[in-house]
Every structure is written in structure tokens, then in C-alpha cells.
Amino acid sequence: MFDIQDNLKKLPDKPGVYIHKDRLGKIIYVGKAVSLKNRVRQYFQSSRNMDPKVRAMVSHIAEFEYITCGSEMEALILECNLIKRHNPRYNILLRDDKTYPYIKVTLNEEYPRILKTRRIENDGARYFGPYSDTGAVNRIVEFLENLYMLKRCSAIHFHTGFKPCLNYHISQCRGVCSGNVSREEYMKSVDRVIEFLNGNSGTLIEEQKALLEEAASSLEFEKAACYRDNIAALQAISEKQRVVLRSDKDMDLLLVMKGASVYYAVLFYVREGKLSGRETFPLSAEGSDSREEMMAAFIKQYYSDLARGPGEILTDIEISDAAVLAEYLESVWGRKVRIFMPQKGEKRALMDLARKDVIEMARTVDGREEAKKERDEALRNQIDSIYGLQKSDAHGYRVEAYDISDINGIYSVGAMVVFDAGRKQKKEYRRFRIKTVEGPDDYASMKEVLGRRFRRALEGDSAFEVLPDIILIDGGRGHVAAADEVLRETGLDIVCYGMAKDDSHRTRELVYLREGEFETVSLKDNPLLFRYIGTIQEEVHRFAIDYHRNLRTKGMISSVLDEIDGIGPVKRNALLAHFGSIDNIRSATREQLMEVPGILEKNAENILKYFRQ
């Protein structure tokens, strides 16, 4: 269980992206923050001043996670990437697919030019960005064009007699089209532009500052304002952006992190050049295992199960078997694979960013592990105190919860869910079709379900051989009495509680039998136990209703269509797919029925005859 209040205390005061999830683990909102600590906490304060949309979203938040970034700009770009990937319900989603702008230097042309673009292509040009400030990009492109008098037209080849355009006549271009400048001289200017876009902007900024002071001292305020805007744009463009690479390659960044008691493999996904997510995998490793051994083992086990993977896997440490592992993955995926530790450039910068986030994550994981141990211990103590249980092993209690679902006794079913040490054990969930009870009788249905479950355990059925420490029944005293009768008949000594609900269908108290007398335990003063029991109650209720709904749906279909002579499963499904409902089939004419693939005239006659009767 994710403790929101406990995890709010561990949020870092750093820029990053936060991700809200519902109780099913689905991402419902992605946001960015200058301070994760301050921003995320705002959602869980008083809702009095929240707008209805935010209030509705907060009511569905079951957990959150975050990714720290080096700057607000990095958080902004990562937020954009995650929203486009996951389409969260409560985010405002754009209908188009706009991306942040890049600056493009057309090195594929004899005389390169610079321009703004939102699309990266494999055309031999050089791309810089992305940048969050579109206005700054526009100003910098214009500023660099004016400063170095670069070519602005889209013409590539200049024949003899080519007439210069207006830019040449107003002294905004050197006129490469007329042969007034050599390519060698022109490329020196292009190299200075590239040097600036690579991050070496200090000289240009200092030059603009000097011109600003000179203009201000001469009272030329319009010029001074222009230089001031240039400086602001230069500084905005100079801020490093490491969340998006200039190539559109797919790659994974792999790091190994140690928590308080468990090692983790942390995987950052880069898709089409964009950092688009992070996933954490706990590792079963000993303290004597090296990080290199853990990383190599993870690569073999995780990637070998994928039908296709990235072309590059970046690691934060050197792996001696990297070449062998890459060759193995190439044989699995049928494509070239490279596994390496980046030493320089933007990939190294991206790895540094991931490493910083993992360091922050390790602190959070340590805190969560410690907090979880404390919560588990407190929960065990609360359960012990209710009935005087003593659970000596460190694995906690095995809890089985039961619920009955029907509509006036029709399609009655029972459901059993299992929680071991506080975690769902879905492979051990069981479903029961009620066979001996007629009509709506929850108590008799519960006796049948429990009787079948424990008799099969006593008969040695491997699917039921593990017995619970605690039984939870979705109901009150009558259900507990029914369960107690089954336990006495089978001779089993297992603690049984009834989950009595309030008006909001949440468990308000636990009911149990002690020496033949009913006793209750209020959950109002036990918030930890209240959340735990509430989670179990919701899960068993959901599991029972899903099974009942599936049976009811199948029963409705079979009782109507499968009784018609000549209509089997294939024709039944074709009819439903064509008409959409039983009512539409009932009101269809012979001609309309025969439009369905596979339905012959005789079948149509049988359908019409059946519904007339």
C-alpha cells in the first residue's frame, strides 16, 4: 500500500516531473514543477479552493512517483514527452502533435543557413535543441543571421547571372549568390554559429553586454533595449537541454541502484531521441554480487524476452562482457546492438542526468523501505491486539477474503482473494459457482464456498493446500456465524472476521466470535488497519462482481440465441456483431437477417419463428 502522506515528506526540493496514478496503477496526470516538494503537496491540502476538475482528479490519486531533472526546462520537455506517450485523463491533450522547436543548420547545402524547425530529419543537417522558448528561438535565428550575414534564401545552386535578392541590397546578406564571398570564408562564420549553439555562448553574451552599456551611456535606449533582448534570448538558448537528444534513435539507459535492503535495476527509456519514461526492477542479489554482475544478469534476462529492443543500451559502468551480450541480443532481435558506457557528449550528459535522478530515487526508496517496515510492524501489532494472535515469522499474515455476488439468487457466485504479507497474490485467487443453494441466500452460499474450499484443502488438493491465518468475510454477524459453523465442522482453528460496512460501503468495523459471543472492533481509531481492510474489501468485491457479470452476460447470450435451431457460436457471434444487441435481432426482417455472413434463409426463418413464439 502506498502511503501518500508519508511519501509527501520525502519529496525533494528540486525541479522535476510528477506522475499521479489511480488505484489500478494507470497514469491519470503528469505535471512539472520547479520544486517537487512544494507543487505535489498542494494537491493534498484543503480542497476548498480547488476547481472541480482538480478536486475530481485528487479523489482518484492512489499513488504518485517523480523524476528529478536538472532544470525547469528539462522538466518541461520531459512532461511533454510523457503526456504524449500516456495521454493521461486529466491532462489537457493537444489534438495535433506539435513538438518544441529546434535550430537547424543546413550543412547539407554548399552555403548553409540557419532556421527554426519542429521536425528532425536524417538529411545531413545539424540540429540543436529542443528549446522551450519559441520567441527566443526566433530572435536568436534572426540575431545570428544579422550578425554573420548568413544566406537566408532557400536556393542551393547559383548559376551565372543569378540576381541577388532584397536581403543583399539592404545589407542583410553577403551575396554568396553573386560570388562576392568564398565558401571557405563563409564557413568560418557557420563554424562560429555552431560553436555558439554547442553551448560556447560566453563571448557573444559579453559582447552584447558591452554594446548594451555603451548604448545606455549614449542614451540610445532603443538600441539598448535591442541588446537587452538579445542577451535574454542568448541566455535562454544557452541553457543546456539533456532530456532530448539530437538524433531520433531508440536507446535505454541502465543503472543499478542499492536500496536499504534490496538492489534495483533502473531503466530509462529514450524513444525517437526523447526521454519518455523510467521503470524500476527489484533484483534478487546478494551483497557479494558486483554491480557489473547484476547489470549483465539483468540484460540477459530482461532483454532476451523482448521481440525487439533498442539499438543502444547505455550503462553507467563498464561491462567486460558487453560485446558478447550485444552479439547475443543481435541474434535474438536480428539487428545491430551496442552496449557501452558513454564517455562524453550528449549521451554522457543524459547518463549524468539519469544518475542524479537515481541518487535521489535511492534516498526515496530507502525511506519507503524503512517506512514500509514500520507500517508492516504496526499493522501486525494492530492485528495481534484484536484477537491475541502471535505471528512470529517475518512474512506477516496470509489473509483470505470471501464475497458472494448474485441478483436475486440468479448466477450466484463466490470469490476468494489472497493477500500475503500485505500483497495481492493473484495467482491464488479462486472463483466458485454456487451449486447447492436456490434463491438469494448469502449465508448458505458462504457456507458452500467455505466448505468446498476447506474440504479440498483437507483432501490434499494442491490448489488449496495453503491455509490462511485470517479469514475476512464481506458481511456481518450472520456471515461470521456461517463461516464459524464450517470451521467447526472441518476442525480448523482459523480466525474469522466479518467486514461490516457503513453507508459508503466501506468497512466501519470488524465482527468476530470469541467464546460464542460476538465482539466488534471499530476501525476509526486504526487508520492503518482501516486502509488495509478497505483495500482487501474492494478487491474481493471487484473480483466477485466481475465473475458474476461475465456469467450473466454469457447466460443471456446462450439462453436467447443458442436455443435457436441451426444457430451455433459462429453464427451467434456474427449476428451480435452485425446487429449489436438481442433487441435489434428480434426486430430485424428476414432480408436484414440474411445480410449477415453465414445466415441462410432457413436460419432466418428459424430466428423469426423463435422470437414470434
N, C-alpha and C positions, 0 to 999 in steps of 0.2 A: 504494500500500500504506500502511495506517495503522500507524504505529509507536507502540505503546501506551506503552512506556517513555519515549519522547521527549515524548509529549503529557502524560504524568503530571507532568512537570517544569513544565509551563506552566499547570497548574490554578490558578485564583485562590483566595485565602483569603477567600471570600465565600459568603454563603448562595445557594442556587440548586437547580436540578433537574438530575440527570444521567440520561442515556439510554444504556443498553447495547444494542448491536446485534450480530447474528451476521454471518457472512461473506457472507450474501446481502443484508445491509442491513436485515433485519427487526428491529424493536424487540422485545427479549426481557425487558427490565426497565426500570422507571422508578422513581427514588428521589429523595428530597430530602435536603439536607444544610445544616447550619449553616455548615460550611466544606467547600466542594467539594474543596479541596486534600487535606484530611485524610481525608474519607469515601471518595472514589473510590480513593485509594491503598491503602486497606485491602483491597480486593478482589484486589489483585495482589501481596500479601505472602504469607508462608507459609500454606499451606492446611491446616496441621496441626490448627488449632483451628476450622476452618470446619465447619459442619454439611453433610451430604451434598448438600442442595438447593443451597446457595450454591456448593459446590465444582463441582457439575454445571453451574451457570449460568456460572461463571467460565471453564470449559473451552470454552464456546461464544462467549465475547465476542471479537469481531474488531475492534471499534472502539467508541468512545463519543463523545458530544457533551454539551454542557451549556448551560443557560440561567441566567444570573445573575438574582437577584431582590433587591429592596430590603430584605427581612426574611425571617425564617423562616416567618412566616405566609403571605407571598406564595408562598414555595416550596411550602408545604403545599397551598395551593389549586391551584396550577399542577400539582403532582404528581397530585392527584385528577383534574383535568380530562384530563391526558394518559393516565392509566391507563384512564379510562372510554372514551376515544377509541380507544386502540390495543389494549386487552386483552392486555398482554404476558404471555408464557407463565409467567414466574417470579414475577409479582406475585400476591399474594392478591387474588382478584377477588370483589367482593360480588355476590350474586345479585339484590339489589334495586338501586334507583337513587337511594339517598339522597344528598342534597347537604348542604352546610353551611348553617346557619341564617341567616336574615335577621331584622331587626326591621322590622315593618310598622306604619306609622301610617295609619289608615283615614281619609284626608282625603275619601274619597267619602261619609262619613257626616256628618250635621249636627253631632254631638258626637263627634269622633274618639277612638279608643282606640289603645293600642299592644299588640302581641302578637308572639309568635315564630312564624315560618313557614319552611318549606323550599321554597316554591314562589312564583315571581314570576308575577303575572297582570296583564293590562292592564285594571285595574279602577278606575283613578283614585287608588289608594292610593299612598303613598310608601314605598319600600323602602330599607333601609340594610343594608350587609353585602357579602359574606357574612363570617361570623366563625367562627374555628376552635374557639373555646372555648364549647361549648354551655352549660356551667354558668354562665359569665359572662353569657351572653345571658339566661338565666332570671333571674339575680339582678338584672340591670340593668332588665329589664322590670318586675319587682316593685318595685325601688327607685324607678323613675320614677313608677309608678302611686301608690305611697305618698307620694312627695314632693309631687307635684302633684295628688293625689287625683283621678285621672282615672277616667272611666267604665270599668267592667270588663264589664258585661253586653253581649250582642250585640243588644239591642233598638235599633231605629233611630228609630221614631216613638213618641211618648208621648202617649196620649190623656188627656182629663180623667179624673181619678180613678185614674190609674196609681199603683200602690202600689210604693214603693221596696223594693229587695231588702235582704238582710242586710248587704251592704257599706256601705250608707248608715247603718244602725243601729249598726255598730261603728266608724263614723267613718273608713272607708277610701274613701269616695266622697262628692262634694259634693251628690249627689242632683239631677242635671240633669233626671231624670225627673219631679221634683216641682216644677220651676220655681224652685228656690232660687238658681240662678246663671244669669246671662245668657250667651248664646253668645259675645259679644264678650270678656267676662272669661275664659271658659273657653278660648277660642282663644289668649289670651296665654300660658297655660300650655303649650298644644300647641306654640306657636312656640318656647318655651324648650326643649322636648324635642327639636324638630327641630334647633335650633341646636346642642345638645349632640351629637346623632347626626351632625351635619355635621362634627364634629371640634373644636368650641369647648368643650372639657371642663375647661379650666383652673380656672374659677371653682368648679364643683361639686367638683372634687377638693380644692381648697384649703379649701372649706367643710367637707368630710368630715374632712380632716386636723385642722382646728381643733377639731371636735367630738371626734375621737379623743383629742387631747391633753387636752381638758377632762375627758373621761370617765376617762382614765387617771389624771389628777391627783386626781380624786374617788374613785379606787379602784373605779369602776364597770366592772369588767373585762368583763362580758358585753356592755355597750353598746360598749366599746372594741373588742371582737372583731368586733362587727357593723359598726362603722365601718371597721375594717381590711379586712374582706371587701368592703365597698362600694368602697373605694379600689382594691383589686386588680381588681375587676370593671370599674370605670370605666376604669382604665388599659388593661385588655385590650381593651375595646370601642373605646377611643380610637385604638388603633394603626391607621394608615391601611392600607387594603387596595385595591390598584390592579390586581390581577390579574383581578378580575371587575367588570364594570360593572353598574349597577342596571337597565339596560334589557336586553332579550333580543335586540337587533339583531345582525346579522352585519356585520362590518366587517373591513377589512385595514389594517394599519399598514405603510407602505412607507418604507424608508430606503435611502440609497446609502452604501456604505462603501468606502474605499480600502484595499486590502492593500498589500503591499510592491511588487507589480508589476501587480496586477490590481484592477479595480473590481468591486464586488459590489452587487447589489440584495438587500436583506434584507426578507423578508416575514413579518410576524407575523399569524397568523390568530386572529380573535375570532369565535367562533360561539356564538350564543344568549347573548351577553354575556360569554362566558368565553374567556380567552386559552388557546388549545388547541394551539399549535404554532408552529414557526418554520422557514423554509426560506431557503436562500441560493442565489443565481443569479449565476454569473460573467458579467461584461459585456465584450464586445469594444469597448473605448472607448479613445480617445486622451487624453493628458494635457490637451490643449487643450479637450476637451469639458467643459462645465459640469455640475454635479450635477443642475441643473434639466433640461438636455437629456437626460441619461441616464435620469432618472426618467420623463420624458414618453415617451421611446422605449420604456422597459420597459412602461409602462402600455398603450401601443398594441399592442405585440407579444404580451405575455403575456395580457392580459385579452380581447383580440379572439378568442382561440382557445377561450375558455370559453363553454359554452352558457348559463351563468347565473353571476352573480357577486354580491358583496356590495352592499348599498345605499349603503355609505360606504367611501371609500378615504382614509385619513388619511396625510398626508405630513409629513416633518419640515422641508420648505422650501416656500415659496410657488411655485406653478407658474402662469405667466402664462396658459397655455392650458387651465387646469383646466376652465373652463366648456365649451370646445369638446370636450375629451376626454370629459367627462361626457355631453355630448349624443351623442357617437359611441357610447359604451357603452350608453346608453339605447336607441339604435336597434338594437344587437346583442342586448341582453337583454330588451327590451320592458318595462323597469321604471325607476323613478326612481333616478338615481345622483348622488351628491355626492362631489366630490373637493376636499379642503380641508386646510389646516394648522390644527390645533386651537390656540386661543389661551388657553383657561382651562378650569377644571373637570376632571372625572374623565378626559376624553379626553386633555387636555393632560398630566395626571399619568401616564396609561398610556403616552403617547408618550415622556415623560421616562424612564420605566422602560425602554422599548424602546431609547432612545438610549444609556442607560448600558450596557445589555447589548451593544449594537453596538460601543461603545468597547472593552469588554472583549474582544469577539469579534475586533476588528481586531488587538489585540495578539496574540491566539492565532493568527490567520490569518497575520500577519507571521512569527511564529515557525515556523509549519508550512511556509510557503513557503520560508523560509530553510533549514529542516531538510530539506525535500524536495530542494532544490537540492544540498545537501551529500550526501544519500543517493544521488541520481542520479549525481552525480560519482563518489562512492565505488564505486557499482555498476559504472559504466563502466570505472573503473580496474581493478576486480577481473576483469571480463570481458576487458579488454585484456591483463592479465597472464597469463591462461590460455593464450591462443593467439597472443599478439602482435598482436592486432587494433589498428587505429587508426581510431577514428570521429571525424572532425574536426567534423562538424556538431553543432549543439546539440540535435537532436531525439532522440538516442540510437539504440539498435538496434531494427530490426524483427526480431522473433522469430516463427518459425512452429513450432508443436509438433504432433506427429502421434501417434496411437494407433490400435490395432486392437482391435475387440471382436467376440467370437463365442462360441458354445457348441459345442465340438467341430466347428468349421467350418461350423455352420449359421448362416445370416443374417450372414455376415461383413461387417463394415463398417469403414471408416476415417474418421477425423475429423481436421480441421485447425483449429487456433485460432491467432489472431494477436494478438501484443502489440507495440505500437509505443510506444517511449519509456516502457515500463513500464505502459501502459494497455491494457485489452482493446479490441479493435476488432471487435465482434460482427458488424457488417455484412460483415466479410471472412472470417468462419468458413465452412468448406466441409465437406460430407459426401460420402463415396464408398461406393457399394455394390460390394463385391468381385465381379468378373465372371469372372476367368480362373483363379482358384485353387479347387481342390476339396479339402475336408478342412481340418483345423486346421494351417495353415502361416503363422505370423506373419511370417516373413521374406519369403516370396513375396508375401504380402498387402501388406506395407510397400513392396516394390519396385513393385507395381502402382499403389499410391496415389501414390507419389512420381513414378513415371514419367508417369502421367496428368496430375498437377499441372504438371510442368515442360514436358512436351510442349505442353500447351495454352498455357503462357506463351510458348514459342518460336514457336507458330503465330499469336500475336497476339491471343489471347482476352483481352478487356478485364477479365474477372473474375479473371484470374490474372496480369496483366501485371507487377504489382509483385513483385519478387523479394526474398526475405528476406536479412538479413545473417547470421542464425544459424538453423540447424535444430536442434530438440530432438526426439529420438525417445524414446518411452516404452519403454525396453528397454536391453539391454546391448550386448556386443560384436557378437553376431550381427546385431542390428538396425542397428548403425552400419555394419557391413560391407555389408549390403544397400543401405543408403542411399548409401554411397560408390560402389558399383557403378553406381547410377542416375546420380549426379552425373558420374561419368567418362564414361558413355555419352552424356549430354546436353552435355558440355563445360562445365559450370557450376562455377565456383570459389566454393563456399559452405561455410562452416564447419558441421560437423555434430557434435552431441554426443548420446550416449545417456544417459538418466537411469536409472541403476542404483538399485534400491530396496533398503531394509532390510526387516526383519521387520514393521515398522509401515506398510509400503507408502509410505514417504517416501523421496525421493531422497537417498541417502547419498553418492554421488559421481557425477561426470561422466566418461564414457568417450569418447575420441576417437582418431582416427588421425592420426599425424604421420609422414610419410615411410614409410608402410607398417607402422608399429609402433603398437600400442595403448598409450595413456597414460591415466592416471586423475588426477582432481583431487578430493581429499576436500573436502567442504563443511563439515566440523566446525569448521574454523577461519575460515570465511567466513559468519557468521550472516546478513549482508545478502543474499548470493547464495543462501544456503540457503532463506530465506523467499521470495525471488523465484522461484527454480526450483520450489519446492514449490507456490506459487500456480499457476504455469503447468501443472504436472503434474496438480493436482487439476482444473483447468478442462478440459484436453483429455480426461482420463479421464471426467469427468462428461458432456461433450458426446458422446463416443463411446458410452457406455453408454446414454444417453437415446435416441440414434438406433437402436441395436441393439434396445432394449426395445420401441420403437414398431413396428419392422419385425416383430419376433417376435409382438407382440400382434395386429397386422393379419394376419399369416400364419396364426396359429392360428384366427382367426375365419373367414378366407376358405377355408382348407383343409377346414373341417368343414361350414359352413353353405352357402357359396356353391356347393358341388358338388351340392347337392340341387336336383332339377328343380323349377322354379317358385318358388324362394326367391331373391329379389333383395335388394339392400341395404336397402330399406324394411322388408320382412318379416323379414329377418335382425335388424335393429336392434329391431324390435318384439318378437321372440322373446327377445332378450337382455335387453331392458328388463323384460319380464314375468317371466322365469324367473331371471335373474341370472347363470346360468352354463350352459356346454355340458352338464355332468353333469345338471343339472335338466331340460334339454330332452330329453336322452336317456332319462330315466326317466319322462317325462310320458306320460299316456294320450292317446287320441285326443280325448276330451272336453275334457281340460285344454288341449291344443294349440289346439282350436277356440275357446277362450275369448279367445285373443289377437286383437286387432283386425286384420282383413285375412287371417287364416289360414282358408282354406276347408277343406272335408272332404278334397278332393283333395290339398291341401298337407299336411294332417295325415297322410294315408296315405303320401305320399312321404317325409316325415320319419321315420315309424315304419319304413318299408321300408329306408331308408338305414341307420339305426342297427342294425336286425336283421342287415343284411349285414356 
